[in-house]
Amino acid sequence: MLRQIITPLESSFTLQLPNEMLGKTVEIIAFELKEANSESQLSEADKNQRIKRIEDITRNSLVDLSNFKFNRDEANNYAE
């Protein structure tokens, strides 16, 4: 799958397809994303309010991993 979100400056656009799509039937769709335009126009206060709301929602799901030590040998020990 290939997905690109662009802001075209001309009426012509060239799309580079990945090699795995060559010789296959593909569908290309273009439509306006109204959410993307409004997202870039958010004020700093709105952005901070959204961040605060996200932090409030995820606060109970946070886990302290500051003392976690990753042991690659233990993680890849397939003998056990």
HELIX and SHEET records of a PDB file:
HELIX    1   1 ASN A   19  MET A   21  5                                   3    
HELIX    2   2 LYS A   34  SER A   40  1                                   7    
HELIX    3   3 GLU A   44  THR A   58  1                                  15    
HELIX    4   4 ARG A   59  SER A   61  5                                   3    
HELIX    5   5 ARG A   72  ALA A   75  1                                   4    
END                                                                             
